[in-house]
Amino acid sequence: MALVRWSPTRELMNIEDEMNRLVERFFGPSLLEEMEMTTPTVWSPRVDIKETKDEFIVTAEVPGMDKKNLHVSYKDGLLTIEGERKQEKEEKDVNYYRVERHYGKFCRTFQIPGEVNEKKINAEYKDGILTVHLPKTEKAKAKEIEIKVS
């Protein structure tokens, strides 16, 4: 059984999902769609953070973004991913029936739960997925302790 770090943000997102399901069940899906169409939203990419014995790996979904609009930094145990997804040029004589994609700036910061070798951090972007590798320092890696038989 693995321990999962408690995240108040995740709890709020779960509550929001439950409320959306309740509203949809009571009023039907059309009310939620209308609310989403009229409510301005702030977007932020979904992120997974995992740990192996040698590194922490942060994976963020940033589809449709240009690499030059993404910025990754690390300082004092905090990884920051920020960027901007720009909307395409406005088109004249075009009427949109639905706009569901989110645009604008975002900034996500995560506390990395261990010591990281800052000089070896690297990031790659492929097919709309940003992956940041944060190698652990030797000090932070788990040491295997030999058990002696007496």
Backbone as JSON, one array per atom type, in Angstrom:
{
  "sequence": "MALVRWSPTRELMNIEDEMNRLVERFFGPSLLEEMEMTTPTVWSPRVDIKETKDEFIVTAEVPGMDKKNLHVSYKDGLLTIEGERKQEKEEKDVNYYRVERHYGKFCRTFQIPGEVNEKKINAEYKDGILTVHLPKTEKAKAKEIEIKVS",
  "N": [[0.85, -1.17, 0.0], [0.65, 2.15, -0.92], [1.57, 5.4, 0.24], [-0.23, 8.39, -0.19], [0.27, 11.71, -0.81], [-1.55, 14.28, 0.81], [-3.63, 16.55, -0.79], [-5.02, 19.65, -0.8], [-6.03, 20.99, -3.01], [-6.68, 18.94, -4.79], [-8.76, 17.79, -3.38], [-10.66, 19.86, -3.48], [-11.13, 19.9, -6.22], [-12.31, 17.4, -6.51], [-14.66, 17.82, -5.06], [-15.81, 19.79, -6.67], [-16.25, 18.29, -9.01], [-18.13, 16.44, -8.03], [-20.24, 18.18, -7.38], [-20.85, 19.15, -9.93], [-21.8, 16.78, -11.11], [-24.07, 16.36, -9.54], [-25.64, 18.66, -10.14], [-25.97, 18.23, -12.88], [-27.39, 15.82, -12.82], [-29.75, 16.66, -11.63], [-30.7, 18.97, -13.07], [-30.1, 18.39, -15.68], [-27.83, 17.95, -18.49], [-27.68, 20.24, -20.1], [-27.83, 22.66, -18.62], [-25.41, 22.81, -17.24], [-23.68, 23.04, -19.43], [-24.48, 25.53, -20.45], [-23.73, 27.16, -18.29], [-20.97, 26.82, -18.34], [-20.37, 27.98, -20.77], [-20.9, 30.68, -20.34], [-19.41, 31.42, -18.18], [-16.34, 32.8, -17.38], [-13.3, 31.04, -17.51], [-10.35, 29.95, -15.84], [-7.55, 28.37, -16.94], [-5.5, 25.56, -16.26], [-2.83, 23.34, -16.72], [-3.2, 19.79, -16.41], [-1.44, 17.71, -14.16], [0.91, 15.14, -13.42], [2.82, 13.77, -10.82], [5.51, 11.8, -10.12], [7.6, 9.42, -8.41], [10.68, 7.8, -8.67], [13.32, 5.49, -7.8], [15.54, 6.96, -8.45], [14.79, 9.51, -9.35], [12.47, 12.34, -9.55], [9.55, 12.7, -11.46], [7.81, 14.89, -13.42], [4.9, 15.32, -15.18], [3.12, 17.12, -17.52], [0.09, 18.05, -19.09], [-0.09, 19.85, -21.92], [-1.47, 20.51, -24.42], [-1.41, 21.72, -27.79], [0.26, 23.85, -27.39], [3.01, 26.02, -28.05], [6.44, 25.31, -27.81], [8.11, 27.46, -27.21], [6.52, 29.05, -25.65], [6.44, 27.95, -23.17], [7.75, 27.71, -19.88], [10.07, 26.54, -17.53], [11.13, 26.32, -14.2], [13.27, 25.92, -11.32], [13.64, 26.27, -7.9], [14.77, 26.35, -4.59], [13.47, 23.93, -3.84], [11.06, 24.13, -5.14], [9.22, 23.55, -8.01], [8.39, 25.26, -10.88], [6.07, 25.65, -13.41], [5.21, 27.41, -16.16], [3.29, 29.24, -18.58], [1.8, 30.2, -21.72], [-1.08, 29.81, -23.59], [-1.98, 30.76, -26.64], [-4.73, 32.27, -28.28], [-6.0, 31.62, -31.54], [-5.78, 33.86, -34.36], [-8.25, 36.43, -34.57], [-11.1, 35.97, -36.56], [-12.74, 37.45, -39.26], [-16.18, 37.72, -40.08], [-16.98, 35.25, -39.08], [-18.84, 33.02, -37.17], [-18.94, 31.61, -34.04], [-20.14, 28.59, -32.73], [-19.64, 27.12, -30.55], [-17.23, 27.31, -28.01], [-14.83, 25.7, -26.45], [-12.23, 25.28, -25.78], [-9.51, 26.33, -23.73], [-7.74, 29.33, -23.16], [-4.91, 31.44, -22.54], [-2.76, 32.63, -19.86], [-0.91, 30.58, -17.56], [0.25, 29.36, -14.39], [1.88, 27.05, -12.52], [2.99, 25.74, -9.48], [5.0, 23.48, -7.68], [5.82, 21.7, -4.76], [8.65, 19.85, -4.42], [9.25, 16.76, -3.02], [11.87, 16.12, -1.94], [15.51, 16.12, -2.03], [17.0, 17.59, -4.85], [19.14, 17.24, -7.64], [20.07, 19.99, -8.97], [21.59, 20.73, -11.19], [21.26, 18.73, -13.04], [18.67, 18.68, -13.91], [16.2, 18.22, -16.4], [14.08, 18.95, -19.2], [11.53, 17.94, -21.46], [9.53, 18.2, -24.4], [6.89, 16.84, -26.09], [4.45, 15.91, -28.38], [2.39, 17.4, -27.12], [2.83, 16.94, -24.44], [4.57, 17.83, -21.59], [7.48, 16.88, -20.01], [9.28, 16.75, -17.08], [12.32, 15.96, -15.7], [13.67, 15.35, -12.61], [16.45, 14.69, -11.16], [17.43, 12.9, -8.24], [19.54, 13.83, -5.48], [22.52, 12.16, -4.37], [22.44, 11.95, -1.64], [19.71, 12.05, -1.13], [18.7, 9.71, -2.17], [17.35, 6.5, -1.47], [18.91, 4.29, 0.74], [20.01, 1.01, 0.63], [19.98, -1.27, 3.2], [21.94, -3.73, 4.47], [20.97, -6.76, 5.96], [22.22, -8.57, 8.52], [22.85, -11.95, 9.41], [22.74, -13.4, 12.52]],
  "CA": [[0.0, 0.0, 0.0], [1.46, 3.37, -1.02], [1.04, 6.61, 0.85], [-0.48, 9.45, -1.14], [0.32, 13.01, -0.15], [-2.83, 14.96, 0.8], [-3.61, 17.79, -1.56], [-6.3, 20.34, -0.68], [-6.51, 21.32, -4.35], [-7.33, 17.75, -5.34], [-10.04, 17.64, -2.68], [-11.59, 20.85, -4.03], [-11.51, 19.46, -7.56], [-13.25, 16.29, -6.34], [-15.93, 18.41, -4.65], [-16.37, 20.43, -7.85], [-16.77, 17.22, -9.88], [-19.36, 15.91, -7.42], [-21.3, 19.19, -7.54], [-21.25, 19.14, -11.34], [-22.63, 15.59, -11.34], [-25.35, 16.59, -8.88], [-26.39, 19.63, -10.94], [-26.33, 17.58, -14.14], [-28.42, 14.83, -12.54], [-30.99, 17.33, -11.26], [-31.18, 19.89, -14.1], [-29.76, 17.92, -17.01], [-26.52, 18.41, -18.94], [-27.7, 21.52, -20.82], [-27.58, 23.77, -17.71], [-23.97, 22.88, -17.03], [-23.05, 23.55, -20.65], [-24.75, 26.97, -20.5], [-22.92, 27.8, -17.27], [-19.59, 26.79, -18.79], [-20.23, 28.89, -21.9], [-21.0, 32.06, -19.91], [-18.5, 31.68, -17.07], [-14.95, 32.77, -17.8], [-12.55, 30.06, -16.74], [-8.9, 30.0, -15.85], [-7.11, 27.01, -17.2], [-4.16, 25.15, -15.85], [-2.64, 21.98, -17.21], [-3.23, 18.66, -15.47], [-0.06, 17.31, -13.89], [1.22, 13.95, -12.63], [4.16, 13.8, -10.23], [5.83, 10.46, -9.62], [8.95, 9.27, -7.88], [11.37, 6.52, -8.82], [14.42, 5.47, -6.84], [16.58, 7.9, -8.87], [14.34, 10.84, -9.75], [11.07, 12.73, -9.57], [9.16, 12.98, -12.84], [6.59, 15.7, -13.49], [4.35, 15.27, -16.52], [2.03, 18.08, -17.64], [-0.62, 18.06, -20.37], [-0.17, 21.2, -22.47], [-1.68, 20.34, -25.86], [-1.6, 22.9, -28.61], [1.16, 24.95, -27.02], [4.32, 26.11, -28.68], [7.51, 25.14, -26.82], [8.66, 28.76, -26.81], [5.6, 29.68, -24.69], [6.53, 27.21, -21.92], [8.93, 28.03, -19.08], [10.21, 25.67, -16.37], [12.21, 26.75, -13.31], [13.35, 25.2, -10.04], [14.38, 27.02, -6.88], [14.45, 26.07, -3.19], [12.53, 22.82, -3.72], [9.81, 24.41, -5.84], [9.23, 23.48, -9.47], [7.37, 26.12, -11.46], [5.79, 25.49, -14.84], [4.31, 28.49, -16.57], [3.22, 29.41, -20.02], [0.62, 30.87, -22.27], [-1.65, 29.25, -24.81], [-2.57, 31.9, -27.32], [-5.86, 31.98, -29.16], [-5.72, 31.93, -32.92], [-6.2, 35.2, -34.76], [-9.68, 36.62, -34.75], [-11.5, 35.87, -37.96], [-13.91, 38.26, -39.58], [-17.3, 37.01, -40.72], [-17.05, 33.88, -38.57], [-19.64, 32.89, -35.96], [-18.64, 30.39, -33.32], [-21.28, 27.97, -32.06], [-19.16, 26.59, -29.28], [-15.8, 27.5, -27.74], [-14.56, 24.93, -25.23], [-10.81, 25.28, -25.47], [-9.11, 27.4, -22.82], [-6.57, 30.08, -23.58], [-4.41, 32.39, -21.56], [-1.56, 32.3, -19.09], [-1.04, 29.73, -16.38], [1.46, 29.18, -13.6], [1.72, 25.99, -11.52], [4.19, 25.55, -8.66], [4.9, 22.25, -6.91], [6.88, 21.39, -3.8], [9.23, 18.54, -4.71], [9.45, 16.22, -1.67], [13.19, 15.55, -1.71], [16.6, 16.91, -2.58], [17.15, 17.42, -6.29], [20.39, 17.69, -8.24], [19.6, 21.06, -9.85], [22.4, 20.8, -12.41], [20.89, 17.67, -13.97], [17.24, 18.75, -14.27], [15.97, 18.44, -17.83], [12.67, 18.94, -19.61], [11.3, 17.63, -22.87], [8.16, 18.47, -24.83], [6.58, 16.04, -27.26], [3.04, 15.56, -28.58], [1.54, 18.07, -26.15], [3.17, 16.52, -23.07], [5.83, 18.33, -21.04], [8.01, 15.98, -18.99], [10.43, 17.32, -16.39], [13.05, 14.96, -14.91], [14.4, 15.99, -11.51], [17.24, 13.63, -10.53], [17.69, 13.05, -6.81], [20.93, 13.85, -5.07], [22.92, 10.89, -3.75], [21.99, 12.03, -0.25], [18.27, 11.84, -1.07], [18.34, 8.36, -2.6], [17.21, 5.52, -0.39], [20.05, 3.37, 0.87], [19.67, -0.37, 0.99], [20.76, -1.68, 4.37], [22.08, -5.17, 4.51], [20.61, -7.37, 7.24], [23.16, -9.66, 8.81], [22.32, -13.06, 10.18], [23.65, -13.66, 13.66]],
  "C": [[0.89, 1.24, 0.0], [0.77, 4.53, -0.33], [0.87, 7.66, -0.23], [-0.53, 10.76, -0.38], [-1.02, 13.71, -0.3], [-2.69, 16.28, 0.07], [-4.96, 18.47, -1.43], [-6.88, 20.71, -2.04], [-7.24, 20.14, -4.97], [-8.69, 17.54, -4.69], [-11.07, 18.62, -3.22], [-12.06, 20.45, -5.42], [-12.5, 18.3, -7.47], [-14.62, 16.81, -5.94], [-16.61, 19.08, -5.85], [-16.96, 19.39, -8.8], [-18.08, 16.66, -9.34], [-20.52, 16.89, -7.58], [-21.78, 19.24, -8.99], [-22.14, 17.95, -11.65], [-24.01, 15.77, -10.73], [-26.22, 17.55, -9.68], [-26.86, 18.99, -12.24], [-27.46, 16.57, -13.93], [-29.78, 15.5, -12.3], [-31.56, 18.16, -12.41], [-30.93, 19.4, -15.52], [-28.45, 18.54, -17.48], [-26.55, 19.79, -19.58], [-27.41, 22.7, -19.9], [-26.09, 23.92, -17.45], [-23.26, 23.46, -18.25], [-23.26, 25.05, -20.78], [-23.88, 27.71, -19.5], [-21.46, 27.88, -17.72], [-19.36, 27.79, -19.92], [-20.21, 30.35, -21.45], [-20.02, 32.41, -18.79], [-17.06, 31.68, -17.57], [-14.16, 31.81, -16.91], [-11.06, 30.32, -16.86], [-8.44, 28.57, -16.05], [-5.73, 26.78, -16.6], [-4.01, 23.69, -16.26], [-2.72, 20.95, -16.09], [-1.81, 18.11, -15.36], [-0.04, 16.01, -13.09], [2.63, 14.13, -12.09], [4.41, 12.41, -9.67], [7.29, 10.43, -9.2], [9.45, 7.87, -8.19], [12.52, 6.54, -7.82], [15.48, 6.52, -7.18], [16.11, 9.32, -9.15], [12.86, 11.06, -9.48], [10.76, 13.08, -11.01], [7.83, 13.71, -12.8], [6.15, 15.72, -14.94], [3.13, 16.19, -16.57], [1.42, 18.0, -19.03], [-0.75, 19.51, -20.83], [-0.37, 21.13, -23.99], [-1.88, 21.68, -26.56], [-0.71, 24.06, -28.26], [2.46, 24.87, -27.8], [5.38, 26.04, -27.58], [8.04, 26.47, -26.33], [7.76, 29.5, -25.82], [5.55, 28.93, -23.37], [7.83, 27.57, -21.2], [8.92, 27.16, -17.83], [11.35, 26.21, -15.52], [12.13, 25.96, -12.0], [14.19, 26.03, -9.08], [13.85, 26.65, -5.51], [13.37, 24.99, -3.04], [11.2, 23.02, -4.42], [10.03, 24.37, -7.35], [8.09, 24.35, -9.98], [7.29, 25.88, -12.96], [4.82, 26.6, -15.2], [4.34, 28.62, -18.08], [1.97, 30.14, -20.43], [0.19, 30.16, -23.54], [-2.43, 30.37, -25.46], [-3.69, 31.45, -28.25], [-5.47, 32.38, -30.58], [-6.26, 33.31, -33.25], [-7.72, 35.27, -34.9], [-9.99, 36.6, -36.24], [-12.74, 36.71, -38.18], [-14.94, 37.38, -40.28], [-17.36, 35.54, -40.31], [-17.86, 33.91, -37.28], [-19.31, 31.56, -35.3], [-19.92, 29.88, -32.66], [-20.89, 27.44, -30.7], [-17.66, 26.85, -29.18], [-15.53, 26.82, -26.41], [-13.09, 24.94, -24.85], [-10.47, 26.5, -24.62], [-7.82, 28.03, -23.31], [-6.13, 30.98, -22.44], [-3.18, 31.86, -20.86], [-1.9, 31.36, -17.94], [0.3, 29.7, -15.66], [1.14, 28.14, -12.53], [3.05, 25.83, -10.8], [3.97, 24.35, -7.76], [6.09, 22.11, -5.98], [7.37, 19.98, -4.13], [9.71, 17.97, -3.37], [10.81, 15.56, -1.41], [14.25, 16.44, -2.32], [16.85, 16.55, -4.04], [18.51, 17.97, -6.72], [20.02, 18.71, -9.33], [20.34, 21.11, -11.19], [21.98, 19.77, -13.46], [19.41, 17.66, -14.33], [17.13, 18.95, -15.77], [14.48, 18.31, -18.12], [12.59, 18.64, -21.09], [9.82, 17.83, -23.18], [7.9, 17.71, -26.11], [5.09, 15.71, -27.26], [2.14, 16.15, -27.51], [1.79, 17.7, -24.7], [4.53, 17.09, -22.7], [6.26, 17.39, -19.93], [9.27, 16.59, -18.41], [11.03, 16.23, -15.51], [13.88, 15.7, -13.87], [15.18, 14.9, -10.77], [17.48, 13.93, -9.04], [19.19, 13.17, -6.57], [21.25, 12.49, -4.45], [22.42, 10.83, -2.31], [20.5, 11.68, -0.12], [17.83, 10.43, -1.47], [18.29, 7.42, -1.42], [18.41, 4.58, -0.4], [19.54, 2.0, 1.31], [20.58, -0.77, 2.15], [20.76, -3.2, 4.45], [21.72, -5.68, 5.91], [21.52, -8.57, 7.42], [22.48, -10.72, 9.66], [23.3, -13.32, 11.32], [23.42, -15.04, 14.24]]
}
